[in-house]
Amino acid sequence: MAIAAHLDQPPGAAVKSRHMRRKLWLPTRGALASGRTTDVLIHNFSATGLLLESPDQLAVGEKIEIDLPHAGATVATVIWTSGQ
């Protein structure tokens, strides 16, 4: 199965967070608790979280189920927001 994504190798410089983040450009779908679906663009991910963009306003504490290739539906909890 082919996956339309772009994954960047991080530079050798020090990483600010505890877990290394990989830059990624992965468009996928997400489902909100209300049952509504939304387009999602994942920008980066690590072992403990991810940064995503969505046209829908997501609230802190809200859960979103994201369709990840080869992992299937994965639930994430919004811990901060900034625009999209």
C-alpha positions as CSV (number, residue, x, y, z in Angstrom):
1,M,0.0,0.0,0.0
2,A,1.4,3.4,-1.0
3,I,1.2,6.3,1.4
4,A,1.2,9.9,0.1
5,A,3.5,11.5,2.7
6,H,6.7,13.4,3.0
7,L,9.1,12.7,5.9
8,D,12.1,14.8,6.6
9,Q,15.2,13.6,8.5
10,P,15.9,15.9,11.4
11,P,19.2,17.7,11.4
12,G,22.0,16.5,13.8
13,A,21.4,19.6,16.0
14,A,20.0,19.3,19.5
15,V,16.3,18.6,19.8
16,K,14.3,20.8,22.2
17,S,11.8,18.1,23.3
18,R,12.6,14.9,25.2
19,H,11.4,12.8,22.3
20,M,12.8,13.3,18.8
21,R,10.2,14.8,16.5
22,R,10.1,13.8,12.9
23,K,8.9,16.4,10.4
24,L,6.1,15.0,8.3
25,W,3.5,16.1,5.7
26,L,0.7,13.6,5.9
27,P,-2.8,14.5,4.9
28,T,-5.4,12.1,6.5
29,R,-8.9,12.2,8.1
30,G,-9.9,12.7,11.7
31,A,-13.2,12.0,13.6
32,L,-14.4,14.2,16.4
33,A,-16.4,13.0,19.4
34,S,-19.5,14.6,17.8
35,G,-19.2,12.1,14.9
36,R,-18.2,14.8,12.4
37,T,-15.1,14.0,10.3
38,T,-12.5,16.6,9.4
39,D,-9.4,16.8,7.1
40,V,-6.2,16.7,9.1
41,L,-2.6,17.5,8.1
42,I,0.0,16.0,10.4
43,H,3.2,18.2,10.5
44,N,5.3,16.2,12.9
45,F,5.2,13.4,15.4
46,S,7.1,11.7,18.1
47,A,6.7,8.8,20.5
48,T,4.5,11.0,22.8
49,G,2.5,13.3,20.4
50,L,2.0,15.0,17.2
51,L,1.3,18.4,15.6
52,L,-1.7,18.6,13.3
53,E,-3.6,21.1,11.4
54,S,-7.3,21.0,10.9
55,P,-9.8,23.5,9.3
56,D,-12.1,22.7,12.3
57,Q,-11.7,24.6,15.6
58,L,-10.5,22.0,18.2
59,A,-10.7,22.7,21.9
60,V,-8.2,21.9,24.6
61,G,-9.2,18.5,26.1
62,E,-11.1,17.5,22.9
63,K,-10.4,14.0,21.6
64,I,-9.9,13.3,17.9
65,E,-9.5,9.9,16.3
66,I,-6.9,10.1,13.5
67,D,-6.5,7.5,10.7
68,L,-2.8,6.6,10.7
69,P,-1.5,4.4,7.9
70,H,-0.6,0.9,9.1
71,A,-1.8,1.8,12.6
72,G,-5.4,2.5,11.9
73,A,-7.6,4.7,14.1
74,T,-5.6,6.3,16.9
75,V,-7.1,8.6,19.5
76,A,-5.3,11.9,20.3
77,T,-6.2,14.5,23.0
78,V,-5.7,18.2,22.2
79,I,-3.4,19.8,24.7
80,W,-3.0,23.2,23.1
81,T,-4.3,25.1,20.1
82,S,-3.0,28.0,18.0
83,G,-5.2,28.9,15.0
84,Q,-5.7,25.9,12.8
